[in-house]
Amino acid sequence: MLIGTDGSGEGGALGTSTPRMQNAAATVLNGAAAWERGQEKEPVAPRDDQFVYSKRIIKETEQKTGEVRTYTDEMWDSVDVSKPSLTMALGREMWEQPAGKGGGVWPPRK
């Protein structure tokens, strides 16, 4: 199940999920998170070959014509910022070089 926003600024869902399904999904996810927090495990440090992948779909509607444009943005970010990261936004591909010594990244990766 995928829950997102409908672009109105109000909480909404993608697809045909109902508020009841959203509440059930939230209950299951919150329960799983609470269980995981209760485990006595040492955090695992990310490896230098791991990346964080994110994807978002953007829909823009021209107010005068009603024409809808859809963009898919994808990002591959180096977990420890030691490798180049790839960002594909609004149809453009951008490679970001690794952060230099003392350089940072937003959001923080820790």
MOPAC internal coordinates of N, CA, C and O (Angstrom, degrees):
PM7 1SCF
backbone

  N    0.0000 0     0.00 0     0.00 0    0    0    0
  C    1.4422 1     0.00 0     0.00 0    1    0    0
  C    1.5155 1   107.89 1     0.00 0    2    1    0
  O    1.2310 1   120.53 1   -39.07 1    3    2    1
  N    1.3142 1   116.59 1   140.93 1    3    2    1
  C    1.4498 1   122.03 1   178.82 1    5    3    2
  C    1.5090 1   108.12 1  -122.62 1    6    5    3
  O    1.2310 1   120.64 1   -54.71 1    7    6    5
  N    1.3160 1   116.38 1   125.29 1    7    6    5
  C    1.4563 1   120.99 1   179.05 1    9    7    6
  C    1.5051 1   107.65 1  -116.74 1   10    9    7
  O    1.2310 1   120.25 1   -48.98 1   11   10    9
  N    1.3024 1   117.13 1   131.02 1   11   10    9
  C    1.4537 1   121.37 1  -179.28 1   13   11   10
  C    1.5078 1   110.12 1  -145.28 1   14   13   11
  O    1.2310 1   120.72 1    22.80 1   15   14   13
  N    1.3152 1   116.22 1  -157.20 1   15   14   13
  C    1.4539 1   119.98 1   177.56 1   17   15   14
  C    1.5137 1   108.85 1  -113.23 1   18   17   15
  O    1.2310 1   121.38 1   -25.08 1   19   18   17
  N    1.2994 1   114.96 1   154.92 1   19   18   17
  C    1.4587 1   119.51 1  -178.38 1   21   19   18
  C    1.5176 1   112.21 1   -96.03 1   22   21   19
  O    1.2310 1   119.77 1  -171.11 1   23   22   21
  N    1.3287 1   118.05 1     8.89 1   23   22   21
  C    1.4479 1   121.58 1   176.67 1   25   23   22
  C    1.5108 1   114.23 1    87.64 1   26   25   23
  O    1.2310 1   119.65 1   177.40 1   27   26   25
  N    1.3190 1   118.28 1    -2.60 1   27   26   25
  C    1.4586 1   120.93 1  -177.91 1   29   27   26
  C    1.5154 1   112.45 1   -88.49 1   30   29   27
  O    1.2310 1   120.22 1   174.82 1   31   30   29
  N    1.3301 1   117.19 1    -5.18 1   31   30   29
  C    1.4559 1   120.38 1  -176.11 1   33   31   30
  C    1.5145 1   111.64 1    90.22 1   34   33   31
  O    1.2310 1   120.23 1   165.36 1   35   34   33
  N    1.3117 1   117.16 1   -14.64 1   35   34   33
  C    1.4621 1   122.73 1   175.96 1   37   35   34
  C    1.5161 1   107.65 1   -93.82 1   38   37   35
  O    1.2310 1   119.97 1   -25.20 1   39   38   37
  N    1.3105 1   117.66 1   154.80 1   39   38   37
  C    1.4591 1   119.82 1   175.25 1   41   39   38
  C    1.5118 1   109.15 1   -64.88 1   42   41   39
  O    1.2310 1   119.96 1   -48.83 1   43   42   41
  N    1.2936 1   117.69 1   131.17 1   43   42   41
  C    1.4546 1   121.30 1  -179.39 1   45   43   42
  C    1.5055 1   109.33 1  -147.45 1   46   45   43
  O    1.2310 1   120.62 1    -3.44 1   47   46   45
  N    1.3144 1   116.43 1   176.56 1   47   46   45
  C    1.4517 1   119.66 1  -177.72 1   49   47   46
  C    1.5110 1   109.52 1  -123.87 1   50   49   47
  O    1.2310 1   121.17 1   -28.55 1   51   50   49
  N    1.3173 1   115.36 1   151.45 1   51   50   49
  C    1.4462 1   121.28 1   173.18 1   53   51   50
  C    1.5179 1   108.16 1   -86.81 1   54   53   51
  O    1.2310 1   120.44 1   -32.78 1   55   54   53
  N    1.2955 1   116.76 1   147.22 1   55   54   53
  C    1.4567 1   119.90 1   176.74 1   57   55   54
  C    1.5156 1   111.43 1    77.79 1   58   57   55
  O    1.2310 1   121.16 1    34.54 1   59   58   57
  N    1.3327 1   115.39 1  -145.46 1   59   58   57
  C    1.4524 1   120.17 1  -173.01 1   61   59   58
  C    1.5142 1   113.10 1  -110.11 1   62   61   59
  O    1.2310 1   119.50 1  -161.85 1   63   62   61
  N    1.3452 1   118.56 1    18.15 1   63   62   61
  C    1.4660 1   118.71 1  -178.58 1   65   63   62
  C    1.5237 1   110.12 1   -68.62 1   66   65   63
  O    1.2310 1   120.90 1   -33.98 1   67   66   65
  N    1.3019 1   115.88 1   146.02 1   67   66   65
  C    1.4561 1   122.10 1  -178.32 1   69   67   66
  C    1.5147 1   109.90 1  -101.11 1   70   69   67
  O    1.2310 1   119.53 1   -15.07 1   71   70   69
  N    1.3378 1   118.51 1   164.93 1   71   70   69
  C    1.4665 1   119.02 1   175.86 1   73   71   70
  C    1.5237 1   112.45 1   -55.69 1   74   73   71
  O    1.2310 1   120.12 1   146.00 1   75   74   73
  N    1.3302 1   117.38 1   -34.00 1   75   74   73
  C    1.4687 1   120.36 1   178.68 1   77   75   74
  C    1.5270 1   110.43 1   -64.57 1   78   77   75
  O    1.2310 1   120.39 1   138.01 1   79   78   77
  N    1.3467 1   116.86 1   -41.99 1   79   78   77
  C    1.4656 1   120.40 1   177.86 1   81   79   78
  C    1.5218 1   110.11 1   -65.28 1   82   81   79
  O    1.2310 1   120.15 1   141.23 1   83   82   81
  N    1.3259 1   117.32 1   -38.77 1   83   82   81
  C    1.4607 1   121.01 1   179.64 1   85   83   82
  C    1.5246 1   110.07 1   -63.11 1   86   85   83
  O    1.2310 1   120.45 1   136.18 1   87   86   85
  N    1.3266 1   116.75 1   -43.82 1   87   86   85
  C    1.4649 1   120.40 1   179.03 1   89   87   86
  C    1.5207 1   110.92 1   -63.54 1   90   89   87
  O    1.2310 1   120.14 1   139.54 1   91   90   89
  N    1.3374 1   117.33 1   -40.46 1   91   90   89
  C    1.4598 1   121.03 1   179.18 1   93   91   90
  C    1.5183 1   110.21 1   -64.92 1   94   93   91
  O    1.2310 1   120.48 1   137.30 1   95   94   93
  N    1.3263 1   116.69 1   -42.70 1   95   94   93
  C    1.4632 1   120.45 1   179.09 1   97   95   94
  C    1.5231 1   110.39 1   -64.05 1   98   97   95
  O    1.2310 1   120.18 1   137.03 1   99   98   97
  N    1.3171 1   117.27 1   -42.97 1   99   98   97
  C    1.4653 1   120.94 1   179.21 1  101   99   98
  C    1.5195 1   110.48 1   -62.67 1  102  101   99
  O    1.2310 1   119.99 1   140.38 1  103  102  101
  N    1.3295 1   117.63 1   -39.62 1  103  102  101
  C    1.4641 1   121.42 1   178.87 1  105  103  102
  C    1.5268 1   110.64 1   -63.28 1  106  105  103
  O    1.2310 1   120.36 1   134.76 1  107  106  105
  N    1.3230 1   116.92 1   -45.24 1  107  106  105
  C    1.4660 1   120.80 1   179.98 1  109  107  106
  C    1.5264 1   110.41 1   -64.48 1  110  109  107
  O    1.2310 1   120.03 1   133.19 1  111  110  109
  N    1.3348 1   117.55 1   -46.81 1  111  110  109
  C    1.4648 1   120.70 1  -178.59 1  113  111  110
  C    1.5256 1   111.96 1   -65.52 1  114  113  111
  O    1.2310 1   120.25 1   138.93 1  115  114  113
  N    1.3240 1   117.12 1   -41.07 1  115  114  113
  C    1.4670 1   119.55 1   177.56 1  117  115  114
  C    1.5249 1   111.08 1   -64.74 1  118  117  115
  O    1.2310 1   120.03 1   140.98 1  119  118  117
  N    1.3348 1   117.55 1   -39.02 1  119  118  117
  C    1.4562 1   120.99 1   177.20 1  121  119  118
  C    1.5222 1   111.77 1   -64.02 1  122  121  119
  O    1.2310 1   120.37 1   137.91 1  123  122  121
  N    1.3304 1   116.89 1   -42.09 1  123  122  121
  C    1.4665 1   120.82 1   178.72 1  125  123  122
  C    1.5246 1   110.56 1   -64.97 1  126  125  123
  O    1.2310 1   120.11 1   139.59 1  127  126  125
  N    1.3277 1   117.40 1   -40.41 1  127  126  125
  C    1.4674 1   120.99 1   178.71 1  129  127  126
  C    1.5249 1   110.62 1   -65.39 1  130  129  127
  O    1.2310 1   120.05 1   138.44 1  131  130  129
  N    1.3278 1   117.51 1   -41.56 1  131  130  129
  C    1.4605 1   120.88 1   179.11 1  133  131  130
  C    1.5261 1   110.56 1   -64.14 1  134  133  131
  O    1.2310 1   120.19 1   138.47 1  135  134  133
  N    1.3286 1   117.24 1   -41.53 1  135  134  133
  C    1.4600 1   120.60 1   177.72 1  137  135  134
  C    1.5206 1   110.69 1   -61.68 1  138  137  135
  O    1.2310 1   120.31 1   134.36 1  139  138  137
  N    1.3214 1   117.01 1   -45.64 1  139  138  137
  C    1.4643 1   121.32 1  -178.71 1  141  139  138
  C    1.5256 1   110.96 1   -62.99 1  142  141  139
  O    1.2310 1   120.17 1   138.83 1  143  142  141
  N    1.3337 1   117.27 1   -41.17 1  143  142  141
  C    1.4706 1   120.25 1   178.29 1  145  143  142
  C    1.5209 1   111.24 1   -63.09 1  146  145  143
  O    1.2310 1   119.82 1   150.72 1  147  146  145
  N    1.3257 1   117.95 1   -29.28 1  147  146  145
  C    1.4565 1   122.19 1  -178.54 1  149  147  146
  C    1.5220 1   113.79 1   -78.46 1  150  149  147
  O    1.2310 1   119.88 1   169.24 1  151  150  149
  N    1.3112 1   117.84 1   -10.76 1  151  150  149
  C    1.4660 1   120.77 1   179.56 1  153  151  150
  C    1.5254 1   109.17 1   -76.76 1  154  153  151
  O    1.2310 1   120.80 1   -38.66 1  155  154  153
  N    1.3048 1   116.07 1   141.34 1  155  154  153
  C    1.4640 1   120.91 1  -179.11 1  157  155  154
  C    1.5205 1   109.32 1   -95.87 1  158  157  155
  O    1.2310 1   120.94 1  -107.98 1  159  158  157
  N    1.3178 1   115.81 1    72.02 1  159  158  157
  C    1.4570 1   121.35 1   179.81 1  161  159  158
  C    1.5166 1   109.15 1  -115.67 1  162  161  159
  O    1.2310 1   121.34 1   -32.06 1  163  162  161
  N    1.3172 1   115.04 1   147.94 1  163  162  161
  C    1.4541 1   119.98 1   172.61 1  165  163  162
  C    1.5242 1   107.84 1   -76.49 1  166  165  163
  O    1.2310 1   120.15 1   -41.24 1  167  166  165
  N    1.3282 1   117.32 1   138.76 1  167  166  165
  C    1.4609 1   118.38 1   176.76 1  169  167  166
  C    1.5266 1   110.49 1   -60.85 1  170  169  167
  O    1.2310 1   120.96 1   -35.60 1  171  170  169
  N    1.3107 1   115.78 1   144.40 1  171  170  169
  C    1.4532 1   121.20 1   179.20 1  173  171  170
  C    1.5219 1   108.17 1   -96.60 1  174  173  171
  O    1.2310 1   120.73 1   -54.96 1  175  174  173
  N    1.3172 1   116.21 1   125.04 1  175  174  173
  C    1.4685 1   120.30 1   178.75 1  177  175  174
  C    1.5236 1   109.04 1   -71.59 1  178  177  175
  O    1.2310 1   120.30 1   -41.36 1  179  178  177
  N    1.3314 1   117.04 1   138.64 1  179  178  177
  C    1.4664 1   118.89 1   177.97 1  181  179  178
  C    1.5267 1   110.72 1   -67.05 1  182  181  179
  O    1.2310 1   121.01 1   -31.44 1  183  182  181
  N    1.3244 1   115.67 1   148.56 1  183  182  181
  C    1.4585 1   121.13 1   176.99 1  185  183  182
  C    1.5328 1   109.02 1   -82.77 1  186  185  183
  O    1.2310 1   120.86 1   -21.24 1  187  186  185
  N    1.3322 1   115.97 1   158.76 1  187  186  185
  C    1.4565 1   119.60 1  -178.26 1  189  187  186
  C    1.5261 1   113.28 1   -72.69 1  190  189  187
  O    1.2310 1   120.20 1   171.92 1  191  190  189
  N    1.3545 1   117.23 1    -8.08 1  191  190  189
  C    1.4648 1   119.81 1   179.05 1  193  191  190
  C    1.5286 1   112.11 1  -102.51 1  194  193  191
  O    1.2310 1   119.66 1  -167.41 1  195  194  193
  N    1.3216 1   118.25 1    12.59 1  195  194  193
  C    1.4626 1   121.12 1  -178.65 1  197  195  194
  C    1.5318 1   110.96 1   -99.49 1  198  197  195
  O    1.2310 1   121.49 1   -30.02 1  199  198  197
  N    1.3264 1   114.76 1   149.98 1  199  198  197
  C    1.4576 1   122.30 1   179.86 1  201  199  198
  C    1.5209 1   109.81 1  -129.62 1  202  201  199
  O    1.2310 1   120.78 1   -26.52 1  203  202  201
  N    1.3199 1   116.11 1   153.48 1  203  202  201
  C    1.4514 1   122.54 1   172.91 1  205  203  202
  C    1.5279 1   105.92 1  -100.97 1  206  205  203
  O    1.2310 1   120.79 1   -55.54 1  207  206  205
  N    1.3394 1   116.10 1   124.46 1  207  206  205
  C    1.4654 1   121.25 1   179.66 1  209  207  206
  C    1.5202 1   108.86 1  -105.77 1  210  209  207
  O    1.2310 1   120.83 1   -46.59 1  211  210  209
  N    1.3251 1   116.01 1   133.41 1  211  210  209
  C    1.4637 1   119.40 1   173.55 1  213  211  210
  C    1.5235 1   108.70 1  -137.41 1  214  213  211
  O    1.2310 1   121.90 1   -30.22 1  215  214  213
  N    1.3090 1   113.97 1   149.78 1  215  214  213
  C    1.4622 1   120.46 1  -178.32 1  217  215  214
  C    1.5153 1   108.18 1  -140.74 1  218  217  215
  O    1.2310 1   120.60 1   -44.26 1  219  218  217
  N    1.3187 1   116.45 1   135.74 1  219  218  217
  C    1.4544 1   119.86 1   174.60 1  221  219  218
  C    1.5215 1   108.56 1  -138.39 1  222  221  219
  O    1.2310 1   121.60 1   -32.53 1  223  222  221
  N    1.3066 1   114.55 1   147.47 1  223  222  221
  C    1.4572 1   121.65 1   179.46 1  225  223  222
  C    1.5178 1   107.53 1  -112.00 1  226  225  223
  O    1.2310 1   121.12 1   -54.21 1  227  226  225
  N    1.3194 1   115.46 1   125.79 1  227  226  225
  C    1.4601 1   121.88 1  -177.25 1  229  227  226
  C    1.5215 1   108.20 1  -114.38 1  230  229  227
  O    1.2310 1   120.91 1   -50.34 1  231  230  229
  N    1.3204 1   115.87 1   129.66 1  231  230  229
  C    1.4582 1   120.92 1   175.63 1  233  231  230
  C    1.5161 1   108.20 1  -117.25 1  234  233  231
  O    1.2310 1   120.79 1   -54.27 1  235  234  233
  N    1.3375 1   116.09 1   125.73 1  235  234  233
  C    1.4610 1   122.26 1   176.99 1  237  235  234
  C    1.5199 1   108.29 1  -113.86 1  238  237  235
  O    1.2310 1   120.91 1   -48.58 1  239  238  237
  N    1.3185 1   115.87 1   131.42 1  239  238  237
  C    1.4598 1   120.72 1   179.08 1  241  239  238
  C    1.5224 1   108.99 1  -113.20 1  242  241  239
  O    1.2310 1   120.75 1   -57.22 1  243  242  241
  N    1.3314 1   116.17 1   122.78 1  243  242  241
  C    1.4650 1   121.58 1   175.38 1  245  243  242
  C    1.5216 1   107.49 1   -70.44 1  246  245  243
  O    1.2310 1   120.53 1   -59.28 1  247  246  245
  N    1.3188 1   116.60 1   120.72 1  247  246  245
  C    1.4646 1   120.37 1  -174.23 1  249  247  246
  C    1.5145 1   112.83 1   -64.86 1  250  249  247
  O    1.2310 1   119.28 1   144.27 1  251  250  249
  N    1.3187 1   118.98 1   -35.73 1  251  250  249
  C    1.4664 1   120.59 1  -177.51 1  253  251  250
  C    1.5196 1   112.71 1   -75.52 1  254  253  251
  O    1.2310 1   120.28 1   136.92 1  255  254  253
  N    1.3431 1   117.06 1   -43.08 1  255  254  253
  C    1.4644 1   120.26 1  -174.54 1  257  255  254
  C    1.5262 1   113.84 1  -101.02 1  258  257  255
  O    1.2310 1   120.10 1   161.65 1  259  258  257
  N    1.3292 1   117.42 1   -18.35 1  259  258  257
  C    1.4544 1   120.72 1  -176.97 1  261  259  258
  C    1.5190 1   113.27 1    78.94 1  262  261  259
  O    1.2310 1   120.33 1  -176.42 1  263  262  261
  N    1.3487 1   116.97 1     3.58 1  263  262  261
  C    1.4560 1   120.91 1   178.91 1  265  263  262
  C    1.5287 1   109.73 1   -65.43 1  266  265  263
  O    1.2310 1   121.03 1   -46.41 1  267  266  265
  N    1.3229 1   115.63 1   133.59 1  267  266  265
  C    1.4585 1   121.23 1  -178.53 1  269  267  266
  C    1.5246 1   108.72 1  -109.04 1  270  269  267
  O    1.2310 1   120.95 1   -52.28 1  271  270  269
  N    1.3243 1   115.79 1   127.72 1  271  270  269
  C    1.4605 1   121.81 1   173.92 1  273  271  270
  C    1.5217 1   107.38 1  -111.15 1  274  273  271
  O    1.2310 1   121.20 1   -43.29 1  275  274  273
  N    1.3271 1   115.31 1   136.71 1  275  274  273
  C    1.4573 1   120.66 1   179.95 1  277  275  274
  C    1.5218 1   109.05 1  -118.03 1  278  277  275
  O    1.2310 1   121.23 1   -48.66 1  279  278  277
  N    1.3176 1   115.26 1   131.34 1  279  278  277
  C    1.4539 1   122.37 1   176.91 1  281  279  278
  C    1.5289 1   108.42 1  -121.51 1  282  281  279
  O    1.2310 1   121.03 1   -36.06 1  283  282  281
  N    1.3101 1   115.64 1   143.94 1  283  282  281
  C    1.4545 1   120.67 1   173.83 1  285  283  282
  C    1.5183 1   107.77 1  -117.08 1  286  285  283
  O    1.2310 1   120.73 1   -63.29 1  287  286  285
  N    1.3200 1   116.20 1   116.71 1  287  286  285
  C    1.4560 1   122.23 1   177.90 1  289  287  286
  C    1.5255 1   108.54 1  -100.01 1  290  289  287
  O    1.2310 1   120.60 1   -46.20 1  291  290  289
  N    1.3260 1   116.46 1   133.80 1  291  290  289
  C    1.4586 1   121.65 1   177.56 1  293  291  290
  C    1.5212 1   108.72 1  -131.26 1  294  293  291
  O    1.2310 1   121.03 1   -39.09 1  295  294  293
  N    1.3199 1   115.64 1   140.91 1  295  294  293
  C    1.4511 1   121.16 1   179.52 1  297  295  294
  C    1.5249 1   109.94 1  -132.14 1  298  297  295
  O    1.2310 1   120.75 1   -44.60 1  299  298  297
  N    1.3077 1   116.17 1   135.40 1  299  298  297
  C    1.4603 1   123.93 1   172.47 1  301  299  298
  C    1.5168 1   105.91 1  -120.04 1  302  301  299
  O    1.2310 1   120.10 1   -75.99 1  303  302  301
  N    1.3288 1   117.41 1   104.01 1  303  302  301
  C    1.4538 1   122.43 1  -176.88 1  305  303  302
  C    1.5179 1   110.31 1  -108.26 1  306  305  303
  O    1.2310 1   120.78 1   -50.20 1  307  306  305
  N    1.3355 1   116.11 1   129.80 1  307  306  305
  C    1.4549 1   122.32 1   176.53 1  309  307  306
  C    1.5287 1   108.31 1   -62.09 1  310  309  307
  O    1.2310 1   120.27 1   -51.97 1  311  310  309
  N    1.3347 1   117.09 1   128.03 1  311  310  309
  C    1.4587 1   121.43 1  -176.47 1  313  311  310
  C    1.5231 1   111.42 1   -59.41 1  314  313  311
  O    1.2310 1   120.60 1   135.29 1  315  314  313
  N    1.3266 1   116.46 1   -44.71 1  315  314  313
  C    1.4663 1   118.98 1  -177.27 1  317  315  314
  C    1.5298 1   112.36 1  -102.36 1  318  317  315
  O    1.2310 1   120.26 1  -164.77 1  319  318  317
  N    1.3109 1   117.11 1    15.23 1  319  318  317
  C    1.4771 1   126.34 1   179.58 1  321  319  318
  C    1.5263 1   113.19 1    54.58 1  322  321  319
  O    1.2310 1   119.60 1  -156.40 1  323  322  321
  N    1.3443 1   118.37 1    23.60 1  323  322  321
  C    1.4573 1   120.61 1   178.74 1  325  323  322
  C    1.5255 1   112.73 1   -91.97 1  326  325  323
  O    1.2310 1   119.93 1   168.48 1  327  326  325
  N    1.3171 1   117.73 1   -11.52 1  327  326  325
  C    1.4642 1   122.72 1  -177.98 1  329  327  326
  C    1.5289 1   109.35 1  -118.41 1  330  329  327
  O    1.2310 1   120.61 1   -23.61 1  331  330  329
  N    1.3482 1   116.45 1   156.39 1  331  330  329
  C    1.4696 1   118.48 1   174.95 1  333  331  330
  C    1.5273 1   110.51 1   -60.58 1  334  333  331
  O    1.2310 1   120.44 1   -33.52 1  335  334  333
  N    1.3256 1   116.76 1   146.48 1  335  334  333
  C    1.4637 1   122.92 1   178.40 1  337  335  334
  C    1.5166 1   108.58 1  -112.81 1  338  337  335
  O    1.2310 1   120.97 1   -32.17 1  339  338  337
  N    1.3243 1   115.75 1   147.83 1  339  338  337
  C    1.4563 1   121.94 1  -179.18 1  341  339  338
  C    1.5145 1   109.77 1  -110.88 1  342  341  339
  O    1.2310 1   120.65 1   -49.77 1  343  342  341
  N    1.3273 1   116.36 1   130.23 1  343  342  341
  C    1.4579 1   122.22 1   174.58 1  345  343  342
  C    1.5196 1   108.13 1  -124.23 1  346  345  343
  O    1.2310 1   120.27 1   -52.12 1  347  346  345
  N    1.3273 1   117.08 1   127.88 1  347  346  345
  C    1.4609 1   122.00 1   174.72 1  349  347  346
  C    1.5250 1   106.29 1  -118.16 1  350  349  347
  O    1.2310 1   121.15 1   -73.57 1  351  350  349
  N    1.3434 1   115.40 1   106.43 1  351  350  349
  C    1.4547 1   120.59 1  -175.23 1  353  351  350
  C    1.5202 1   110.00 1  -131.31 1  354  353  351
  O    1.2310 1   121.21 1   -47.58 1  355  354  353
  N    1.3192 1   115.29 1   132.42 1  355  354  353
  C    1.4654 1   122.85 1   178.60 1  357  355  354
  C    1.5251 1   111.98 1    49.63 1  358  357  355
  O    1.2310 1   121.02 1  -138.97 1  359  358  357
  N    1.3234 1   115.66 1    41.03 1  359  358  357
  C    1.4565 1   121.02 1   176.39 1  361  359  358
  C    1.5178 1   114.55 1    81.16 1  362  361  359
  O    1.2310 1   119.58 1  -176.44 1  363  362  361
  N    1.3255 1   118.40 1     3.56 1  363  362  361
  C    1.4626 1   121.72 1   179.00 1  365  363  362
  C    1.5218 1   109.62 1  -110.30 1  366  365  363
  O    1.2310 1   120.79 1   -37.22 1  367  366  365
  N    1.3150 1   116.10 1   142.78 1  367  366  365
  C    1.4574 1   122.41 1   177.88 1  369  367  366
  C    1.5220 1   108.54 1  -106.03 1  370  369  367
  O    1.2310 1   120.68 1   -52.78 1  371  370  369
  N    1.3375 1   116.31 1   127.22 1  371  370  369
  C    1.4590 1   120.58 1  -179.13 1  373  371  370
  C    1.5216 1   109.29 1  -130.75 1  374  373  371
  O    1.2310 1   121.01 1   -50.63 1  375  374  373
  N    1.3231 1   115.68 1   129.37 1  375  374  373
  C    1.4587 1   121.45 1   174.21 1  377  375  374
  C    1.5107 1   107.98 1   -98.84 1  378  377  375
  O    1.2310 1   120.62 1   -51.37 1  379  378  377
  N    1.3158 1   116.41 1   128.63 1  379  378  377
  C    1.4523 1   121.64 1   177.70 1  381  379  378
  C    1.5218 1   107.58 1  -107.33 1  382  381  379
  O    1.2310 1   120.89 1   -51.68 1  383  382  381
  N    1.3231 1   115.91 1   128.32 1  383  382  381
  C    1.4621 1   120.61 1  -178.04 1  385  383  382
  C    1.5296 1   110.15 1   -73.98 1  386  385  383
  O    1.2310 1   120.70 1   -23.91 1  387  386  385
  N    1.3137 1   116.27 1   156.09 1  387  386  385
  C    1.4702 1   119.77 1   179.99 1  389  387  386
  C    1.5249 1   111.14 1   -58.61 1  390  389  387
  O    1.2310 1   121.41 1   -28.51 1  391  390  389
  N    1.3117 1   114.92 1   151.49 1  391  390  389
  C    1.4682 1   119.99 1   177.30 1  393  391  390
  C    1.5218 1   108.59 1   -67.04 1  394  393  391
  O    1.2310 1   120.93 1   -41.98 1  395  394  393
  N    1.3211 1   115.82 1   138.02 1  395  394  393
  C    1.4567 1   120.47 1   177.39 1  397  395  394
  C    1.5191 1   110.85 1   -74.33 1  398  397  395
  O    1.2310 1   120.81 1    -3.98 1  399  398  397
  N    1.3115 1   116.05 1   176.02 1  399  398  397
  C    1.4627 1   120.58 1  -179.96 1  401  399  398
  C    1.5168 1   109.19 1   -58.46 1  402  401  399
  O    1.2310 1   120.77 1   -51.36 1  403  402  401
  N    1.3231 1   116.13 1   128.64 1  403  402  401
  C    1.4481 1   121.15 1  -179.07 1  405  403  402
  C    1.5259 1   113.65 1    81.31 1  406  405  403
  O    1.2310 1   120.62 1   175.19 1  407  406  405
  N    1.3525 1   116.42 1    -4.81 1  407  406  405
  C    1.4665 1   120.57 1   179.02 1  409  407  406
  C    1.5070 1   111.03 1   -77.54 1  410  409  407
  O    1.2310 1   120.94 1   -22.87 1  411  410  409
  N    1.2808 1   115.80 1   157.13 1  411  410  409
  C    1.4581 1   120.27 1   179.75 1  413  411  410
  C    1.5068 1   111.36 1  -122.26 1  414  413  411
  O    1.2310 1   121.40 1    -1.86 1  415  414  413
  N    1.3025 1   114.92 1   178.14 1  415  414  413
  C    1.4451 1   122.13 1   179.11 1  417  415  414
  C    1.5213 1   107.90 1  -144.33 1  418  417  415
  O    1.2310 1   120.86 1   -32.67 1  419  418  417
  N    1.3200 1   115.97 1   147.33 1  419  418  417
  C    1.4548 1   120.99 1   177.36 1  421  419  418
  C    1.5029 1   108.58 1  -118.94 1  422  421  419
  O    1.2310 1   118.32 1   -47.62 1  423  422  421
  N    1.3041 1   120.80 1   132.38 1  423  422  421
  C    1.4597 1   125.81 1    -3.44 1  425  423  422
  C    1.5191 1   110.68 1   -75.34 1  426  425  423
  O    1.2310 1   119.93 1   -21.77 1  427  426  425
  N    1.3389 1   117.74 1   158.23 1  427  426  425
  C    1.4632 1   121.01 1   179.49 1  429  427  426
  C    1.5146 1   110.95 1   -57.35 1  430  429  427
  O    1.2310 1   120.02 1   -34.97 1  431  430  429
  N    1.3072 1   117.58 1   145.03 1  431  430  429
  C    1.4705 1   122.56 1  -175.59 1  433  431  430
  C    1.5196 1   113.66 1   -93.00 1  434  433  431
  O    1.2310 1   118.92 1  -179.85 1  435  434  433
  N    1.3138 1   119.66 1     0.15 1  435  434  433
  C    1.4681 1   120.61 1  -177.84 1  437  435  434
  C    1.4989 1   110.75 1   -83.98 1  438  437  435
  O    1.2310 1   120.10 1   180.00 1  439  438  437

